[in-house]
Amino acid sequence: MRDSASEVADISDAVHLCIDMQNIFAPGGLWATPWMARVLPTIASIVSRHQARTIFTRFITPEDPEDRPGQWQSYFRHWREATRKHLPPSGLELVPALSRFVPPAAVIDKPAYSAFSNPGLASLLIEKNVGTVVITGAETDVCVLSTVLSAVDLGFRVVIIEDALCSSSDVGHDALMTMYRTRFHGQVDLMTAEELAEFWRE
């Protein structure tokens, strides 16, 4: 816990944006993130408290590499097994521990790393007068990173739940947590799930 509750403003007008907690990233999945299982109970606890204020994102791969522009084609030629032509449909579904919250939680699909690569997300948040985005999910140094930067650019306050993120790279995770703490003061807050329960009361 923090030494002083005054360090972080209370959270209001918020949405919980849970990034890419899908079977493809779960243990045994094609892009397995080894410690997803460790953070899953924490994320499920957050969702359970804020079901109607949670939006899950899903990274949706193309049917064929050629369906995406530019360097994405090279990427998905390398990861052809991840294209929808080869990947079982269940691979792109939310993990069962979270899918049970839909509805009232919502799901938004995206074609790229950032949640905001689906333009409907920003429109939805602005329409609902959301000022703060609470972020959990996978991976700290890829899709979470891209989403955080997009949210900052759009003017949202970002709250990252540090014990509710996972990555397949410990080095990448640690580097990004350091960057968030040292480079985005005033736009990004880091807190634990326990602190979130204290600061976000609907």
BADOBA-464965 format. One record per atom (N, C-alpha, C): z, x, y; residue in three letters. Coordinates in steps of 0.02 Angstrom, whole numbers, padded with zeros to 5 digits, always signed. Layout:
BEGIN
ZXYALA
...
//
This chain:
BEGIN
+00000+00042-00060MET
+00000+00000+00000MET
+00000+00044+00063MET
-00021+00013+00118ARG
-00024+00050+00181ARG
+00045+00056+00212ARG
+00053+00108+00253ASP
+00116+00117+00288ASP
+00128+00062+00339ASP
+00073+00039+00368SER
+00079-00012+00421SER
+00026-00064+00412SER
+00047-00127+00410ALA
-00001-00181+00402ALA
-00047-00186+00462ALA
-00027-00157+00518SER
-00068-00161+00579SER
-00131-00118+00575SER
-00135-00075+00525GLU
-00194-00032+00519GLU
-00257-00071+00505GLU
-00251-00129+00474VAL
-00309-00169+00456VAL
-00299-00240+00481VAL
-00350-00267+00513ALA
-00346-00335+00537ALA
-00351-00384+00479ALA
-00319-00442+00487ASP
-00325-00494+00437ASP
-00398-00511+00425ASP
-00413-00535+00365ILE
-00481-00552+00346ILE
-00491-00627+00352ILE
-00542-00646+00390SER
-00559-00717+00396SER
-00635-00723+00400SER
-00658-00785+00392ASP
-00731-00798+00393ASP
-00767-00749+00347ASP
-00741-00741+00287ALA
-00765-00689+00242ALA
-00800-00718+00180ALA
-00842-00676+00151VAL
-00873-00689+00087VAL
-00862-00628+00042VAL
-00848-00641-00021HIS
-00843-00588-00071HIS
-00911-00578-00101HIS
-00940-00519-00090LEU
-01006-00502-00116LEU
-00996-00454-00175LEU
-01007-00479-00235CYS
-00997-00439-00296CYS
-01065-00414-00320CYS
-01073-00349-00321ILE
-01138-00318-00332ILE
-01151-00302-00405ILE
-01202-00333-00433ASP
-01235-00312-00496ASP
-01190-00301-00556ASP
-01143-00345-00566MET
-01101-00340-00626MET
-01137-00375-00684MET
-01189-00341-00708GLN
-01235-00369-00757GLN
-01229-00333-00824GLN
-01254-00366-00876ASN
-01250-00337-00943ASN
-01286-00270-00949ASN
-01338-00260-00909ILE
-01376-00198-00913ILE
-01333-00138-00892ILE
-01282-00151-00850PHE
-01237-00098-00827PHE
-01172-00095-00867PHE
-01162-00143-00911ALA
-01100-00146-00950ALA
-01103-00096-01008ALA
-01046-00079-01038PRO
-01047-00035-01096PRO
-01095-00060-01149PRO
-01139-00016-01173GLY
-01190-00035-01221GLY
-01256-00055-01190GLY
-01256-00065-01123GLY
-01317-00083-01088GLY
-01362-00023-01075GLY
-01424-00036-01057LEU
-01472+00018-01045LEU
-01449+00066-00991LEU
-01421+00039-00938TRP
-01395+00079-00882TRP
-01319+00076-00881TRP
-01287+00087-00937ALA
-01215+00078-00944ALA
-01176+00119-00892ALA
-01130+00085-00859THR
-01084+00116-00812THR
-01016+00120-00848THR
-00998+00180-00872PRO
-00942+00185-00921PRO
-00877+00151-00899PRO
-00861+00154-00834TRP
-00796+00125-00816TRP
-00801+00057-00784TRP
-00857+00021-00797MET
-00859-00049-00775MET
-00802-00089-00806MET
-00789-00077-00870ALA
-00737-00115-00905ALA
-00669-00106-00872ALA
-00658-00049-00840ARG
-00594-00035-00808ARG
-00583-00077-00745ARG
-00637-00090-00708VAL
-00630-00127-00645VAL
-00643-00202-00654VAL
-00670-00221-00711LEU
-00688-00291-00721LEU
-00629-00339-00713LEU
-00570-00325-00741PRO
-00513-00371-00731PRO
-00494-00378-00657PRO
-00499-00324-00620THR
-00483-00327-00549THR
-00532-00371-00512THR
-00597-00363-00527ILE
-00648-00404-00495ILE
-00639-00478-00514ILE
-00626-00490-00578ALA
-00617-00559-00600ALA
-00558-00592-00565ALA
-00506-00554-00552SER
-00448-00580-00516SER
-00465-00599-00445SER
-00505-00558-00411ILE
-00527-00573-00343ILE
-00570-00636-00343ILE
-00617-00640-00390VAL
-00661-00698-00394VAL
-00621-00761-00406VAL
-00571-00757-00450SER
-00532-00816-00467SER
-00496-00845-00407SER
-00478-00802-00359ARG
-00444-00825-00299ARG
-00492-00851-00246ARG
-00555-00829-00250HIS
-00604-00846-00197HIS
-00670-00869-00228HIS
-00667-00914-00275GLN
-00726-00933-00312GLN
-00782-00960-00268GLN
-00765-01006-00224ALA
-00816-01037-00181ALA
-00840-00990-00126ALA
-00804-00934-00115ARG
-00824-00885-00064ARG
-00853-00822-00096ARG
-00871-00826-00161THR
-00900-00769-00196THR
-00975-00778-00205THR
-01012-00725-00192ILE
-01084-00723-00207ILE
-01095-00663-00252ILE
-01121-00675-00311PHE
-01141-00621-00357PHE
-01213-00603-00344PHE
-01228-00538-00344THR
-01298-00517-00341THR
-01320-00493-00410THR
-01384-00500-00423ARG
-01414-00473-00485ARG
-01475-00432-00466ARG
-01477-00371-00490PHE
-01536-00328-00481PHE
-01587-00350-00533PHE
-01643-00378-00509ILE
-01694-00405-00554ILE
-01752-00356-00557ILE
-01764-00330-00616THR
-01819-00282-00625THR
-01886-00318-00628THR
-01941-00282-00617PRO
-02007-00315-00618PRO
-02030-00327-00690PRO
-02078-00371-00696GLU
-02110-00381-00761GLU
-02147-00318-00782GLU
-02183-00287-00735ASP
-02220-00225-00745ASP
-02207-00179-00686ASP
-02210-00113-00695PRO
-02199-00067-00640PRO
-02245-00081-00580PRO
-02306-00102-00594GLU
-02355-00113-00541GLU
-02338-00173-00497GLU
-02289-00211-00517ASP
-02268-00269-00477ASP
-02226-00250-00417ASP
-02207-00187-00412ARG
-02166-00164-00356ARG
-02206-00112-00315ARG
-02188-00105-00251PRO
-02227-00059-00208PRO
-02206+00014-00215PRO
-02252+00058-00196GLY
-02237+00128-00186GLY
-02200+00163-00242GLY
-02146+00198-00224GLN
-02109+00239-00271GLN
-02073+00199-00325GLN
-02064+00133-00313TRP
-02035+00092-00366TRP
-02079+00092-00428TRP
-02144+00100-00419GLN
-02189+00101-00477GLN
-02174+00162-00521GLN
-02165+00221-00490SER
-02148+00280-00528SER
-02080+00272-00562SER
-02034+00243-00525TYR
-01967+00232-00551TYR
-01968+00190-00614TYR
-02005+00134-00611PHE
-02005+00089-00669PHE
-02055+00111-00723PHE
-02099+00157-00708ARG
-02137+00188-00763ARG
-02090+00232-00804ARG
-02044+00266-00769HIS
-01994+00307-00804HIS
-01946+00263-00843HIS
-01927+00207-00812TRP
-01879+00160-00843TRP
-01915+00098-00869TRP
-01969+00108-00905ARG
-02009+00051-00929ARG
-01967+00004-00972ARG
-01918+00032-01007GLU
-01875-00010-01050GLU
-01835-00060-01009GLU
-01828-00047-00944ALA
-01790-00092-00900ALA
-01832-00147-00870ALA
-01899-00142-00877THR
-01941-00196-00851THR
-01932-00259-00893THR
-01945-00316-00862ARG
-01933-00379-00897ARG
-01978-00389-00957ARG
-02033-00353-00959LYS
-02077-00356-01018LYS
-02043-00328-01080LYS
-01995-00282-01070HIS
-01962-00249-01126HIS
-01888-00265-01133HIS
-01856-00283-01078LEU
-01784-00294-01078LEU
-01768-00365-01100LEU
-01721-00374-01146PRO
-01700-00443-01163PRO
-01674-00478-01100PRO
-01690-00542-01091PRO
-01667-00578-01031PRO
-01592-00574-01020PRO
-01553-00569-01073SER
-01481-00566-01066SER
-01458-00504-01028SER
-01500-00452-01028GLY
-01482-00390-00995GLY
-01471-00398-00920GLY
-01506-00446-00890LEU
-01501-00456-00818LEU
-01450-00509-00798LEU
-01419-00540-00848GLU
-01368-00591-00834GLU
-01302-00559-00814GLU
-01261-00596-00778LEU
-01194-00573-00762LEU
-01154-00564-00826LEU
-01106-00518-00825VAL
-01063-00510-00884VAL
-01024-00575-00893VAL
-01009-00594-00955PRO
-00977-00659-00969PRO
-00912-00671-00931PRO
-00873-00618-00920ALA
-00808-00626-00886ALA
-00816-00651-00815ALA
-00877-00643-00786LEU
-00889-00665-00718LEU
-00935-00726-00715LEU
-00981-00731-00761SER
-01029-00787-00759SER
-00994-00854-00765SER
-00934-00855-00794ARG
-00897-00917-00802ARG
-00875-00947-00735ARG
-00878-00907-00682PHE
-00859-00932-00616PHE
-00917-00965-00578PHE
-00976-00966-00609VAL
-01036-00995-00577VAL
-01051-01063-00607VAL
-01055-01117-00568PRO
-01026-01123-00501PRO
-00950-01130-00506PRO
-00914-01129-00450PRO
-00937-01134-00381PRO
-00963-01069-00351PRO
-00949-01011-00381ALA
-00978-00949-00356ALA
-01054-00954-00359ALA
-01087-00920-00313ALA
-01161-00922-00309ALA
-01190-00857-00336ALA
-01255-00859-00351VAL
-01291-00800-00375VAL
-01354-00791-00332VAL
-01364-00729-00309ILE
-01425-00712-00272ILE
-01459-00654-00307ILE
-01523-00661-00321ASP
-01561-00608-00353ASP
-01594-00564-00300ASP
-01601-00500-00317LYS
-01630-00453-00269LYS
-01677-00406-00305LYS
-01730-00383-00272PRO
-01779-00340-00304PRO
-01766-00265-00295PRO
-01717-00248-00253ALA
-01704-00177-00238ALA
-01629-00165-00235ALA
-01609-00107-00212TYR
-01538-00088-00214TYR
-01494-00132-00171TYR
-01513-00142-00108SER
-01470-00179-00063SER
-01470-00254-00079SER
-01411-00284-00074ALA
-01408-00357-00081ALA
-01451-00391-00029ALA
-01459-00358+00029PHE
-01497-00387+00083PHE
-01572-00377+00076PHE
-01594-00347+00020SER
-01666-00345+00006SER
-01691-00415-00012SER
-01645-00460-00026ASN
-01661-00532-00028ASN
-01645-00559+00042ASN
-01696-00573+00083PRO
-01683-00594+00152PRO
-01643-00658+00158PRO
-01641-00697+00104GLY
-01604-00759+00106GLY
-01529-00748+00112GLY
-01504-00689+00092LEU
-01433-00676+00095LEU
-01408-00673+00167LEU
-01442-00634+00209ALA
-01421-00629+00279ALA
-01424-00696+00313ALA
-01477-00734+00299SER
-01484-00800+00329SER
-01426-00845+00309SER
-01408-00842+00245LEU
-01353-00883+00219LEU
-01287-00866+00253LEU
-01273-00801+00259LEU
-01209-00779+00288LEU
-01205-00798+00362LEU
-01261-00789+00398ILE
-01262-00807+00469ILE
-01253-00882+00478ILE
-01287-00920+00435GLU
-01282-00994+00438GLU
-01210-01017+00427GLU
-01173-00981+00384LYS
-01104-00999+00368LYS
-01054-00966+00416LYS
-01080-00932+00468ASN
-01037-00898+00517ASN
-00990-00847+00484ASN
-01015-00812+00434VAL
-00977-00759+00401VAL
-00975-00698+00446VAL
-00916-00670+00456GLY
-00909-00610+00496GLY
-00892-00549+00456GLY
-00862-00560+00396THR
-00838-00505+00355THR
-00866-00511+00284THR
-00888-00456+00258VAL
-00912-00453+00189VAL
-00865-00409+00149VAL
-00834-00437+00099VAL
-00790-00401+00053VAL
-00832-00379-00007VAL
-00834-00315-00021ILE
-00881-00289-00071ILE
-00846-00259-00131ILE
-00870-00280-00190THR
-00849-00251-00254THR
-00912-00240-00296THR
-00904-00206-00354GLY
-00959-00203-00401GLY
-00986-00135-00417GLY
-01050-00134-00435ALA
-01083-00073-00462ALA
-01150-00060-00426ALA
-01171+00000-00419GLU
-01132+00061-00426GLU
-01115+00085-00356GLU
-01058+00117-00350THR
-01031+00140-00286THR
-01083+00178-00245THR
-01121+00222-00277ASP
-01165+00268-00242ASP
-01238+00248-00245ASP
-01253+00186-00266VAL
-01323+00163-00266VAL
-01326+00094-00233VAL
-01319+00041-00271CYS
-01327-00026-00244CYS
-01271-00046-00196CYS
-01210-00024-00210VAL
-01155-00038-00164VAL
-01168-00001-00098VAL
-01186+00062-00102LEU
-01201+00102-00042LEU
-01254+00068+00000LEU
-01309+00050-00031SER
-01365+00020+00005SER
-01344-00045+00038SER
-01304-00085+00002THR
-01280-00148+00029THR
-01233-00138+00088THR
-01187-00090+00082VAL
-01141-00075+00136VAL
-01178-00055+00199VAL
-01227-00011+00194LEU
-01264+00012+00252LEU
-01304-00045+00284LEU
-01333-00088+00242SER
-01369-00145+00269SER
-01322-00192+00306SER
-01264-00205+00277ALA
-01215-00249+00308ALA
-01191-00222+00375ALA
-01180-00156+00378VAL
-01160-00124+00441VAL
-01215-00133+00493VAL
-01277-00120+00473ASP
-01333-00127+00519ASP
-01339-00198+00546ASP
-01322-00247+00506LEU
-01328-00317+00526LEU
-01268-00340+00567LEU
-01217-00297+00573GLY
-01161-00313+00615GLY
-01101-00344+00581GLY
-01102-00347+00515PHE
-01045-00374+00479PHE
-00989-00323+00475PHE
-00927-00347+00477ARG
-00871-00304+00458ARG
-00873-00298+00382ARG
-00865-00238+00356VAL
-00868-00226+00284VAL
-00799-00204+00260VAL
-00776-00238+00208VAL
-00713-00219+00175VAL
-00730-00200+00103VAL
-00719-00137+00086ILE
-00734-00111+00019ILE
-00669-00109-00021ILE
-00670-00139-00079ILE
-00611-00140-00123ILE
-00617-00080-00170ILE
-00579-00029-00155GLU
-00590+00036-00187GLU
-00572+00037-00261GLU
-00528-00007-00284ASP
-00514-00008-00356ASP
-00554-00063-00392ASP
-00608-00087-00358ALA
-00652-00137-00388ALA
-00725-00115-00384ALA
-00735-00049-00382LEU
-00802-00019-00383LEU
-00809+00025-00445LEU
-00870+00032-00469CYS
-00881+00078-00525CYS
-00949+00112-00516CYS
-00953+00170-00548SER
-01015+00210-00546SER
-01020+00248-00612SER
-01081+00269-00628SER
-01091+00312-00686SER
-01081+00385-00667SER
-01068+00398-00603SER
-01058+00466-00579SER
-00992+00471-00542SER
-00944+00506-00570ASP
-00880+00516-00536ASP
-00890+00555-00471ASP
-00934+00605-00473VAL
-00947+00645-00413VAL
-00976+00601-00358VAL
-01025+00560-00377GLY
-01056+00516-00327GLY
-01006+00466-00299GLY
-00965+00437-00342HIS
-00914+00389-00320HIS
-00866+00422-00270HIS
-00840+00480-00288ASP
-00791+00513-00245ASP
-00822+00533-00177ASP
-00885+00556-00179ALA
-00919+00576-00117ALA
-00927+00516-00070ALA
-00945+00459-00099LEU
-00956+00400-00057LEU
-00891+00373-00029LEU
-00837+00375-00068MET
-00773+00352-00042MET
-00751+00395+00017MET
-00764+00460+00012THR
-00748+00506+00067THR
-00791+00489+00128THR
-00855+00475+00117MET
-00899+00459+00173MET
-00877+00395+00208MET
-00861+00343+00169TYR
-00839+00280+00199TYR
-00778+00291+00243TYR
-00731+00332+00220ARG
-00669+00343+00256ARG
-00679+00383+00321ARG
-00726+00430+00319THR
-00731+00478+00374THR
-00788+00463+00424THR
-00837+00422+00403ARG
-00896+00413+00445ARG
-00907+00343+00472ARG
-00869+00294+00447PHE
-00883+00225+00467PHE
-00821+00189+00493PHE
-00776+00227+00524HIS
-00715+00198+00551HIS
-00733+00144+00602HIS
-00701+00086+00597GLY
-00714+00032+00644GLY
-00766-00017+00618GLY
-00804+00003+00568GLN
-00854-00043+00538GLN
-00839-00056+00465GLN
-00808-00008+00432VAL
-00793-00014+00360VAL
-00719-00001+00349VAL
-00686-00047+00315ASP
-00617-00038+00295ASP
-00614-00030+00219ASP
-00571+00015+00196LEU
-00559+00022+00124LEU
-00489-00004+00109LEU
-00483-00043+00056MET
-00417-00066+00035MET
-00418-00079-00040MET
-00360-00088-00068THR
-00353-00104-00138THR
-00357-00180-00147THR
-00364-00201-00209ALA
-00364-00273-00224ALA
-00297-00304-00206ALA
-00243-00267-00215GLU
-00177-00293-00197GLU
-00172-00304-00122GLU
-00199-00258-00083GLU
-00199-00266-00011GLU
-00244-00324+00010GLU
-00300-00332-00024LEU
-00345-00387-00009LEU
-00309-00454-00014LEU
-00269-00461-00066ALA
-00231-00524-00076ALA
-00183-00536-00018ALA
-00160-00482+00013GLU
-00115-00488+00070GLU
-00152-00505+00134GLU
-00210-00475+00145PHE
-00246-00483+00208PHE
-00295-00542+00209PHE
-00319-00565+00151TRP
-00367-00620+00149TRP
-00335-00681+00120TRP
-00318-00727+00163ARG
-00289-00790+00142ARG
-00333-00846+00170ARG
-00365-00882+00125GLU
-00410-00936+00148GLU
-00368-00996+00171GLU
//
